[in-house]
Amino acid sequence: MIKYSIRGENLEVTEAIRDYVVSKLEKIEKY
């Protein structure tokens, strides 16, 4: 796990990770 000292960046990264996970789940659902 990567630690972020700035909360602002942490929130942005969290959103990016969420989109990444969602896209992965969608690919899994296709199969």
N, C-alpha and C positions, 0 to 999 in steps of 0.2 A: 504493500500500500504506500502511495506517495502522500506525504503530509504537505498541506498548503497553509502557509502562515497568514495569507490574506483571505478573508472570508469572501470578498467579491470574486476573486479568481476561483475559489472553491465552488461557489454557486454556479459559475459558468461551466466549470469542468463537470459538475454533477449533471447539469442539463445535457452536456455532450455525451456523457456516459449513458444517461437514460436513453437518448436517441439511438446510441450505438446498440444498447441491449435490446431495445424495441425492434430495431431492424433485424437483429440476429433472431429474435423470437419469431418474427414474421417469416423469415427464411425457413426456420424449422417447421413452422405450421404448414408451409407449402408442401413439405415432404410428408 
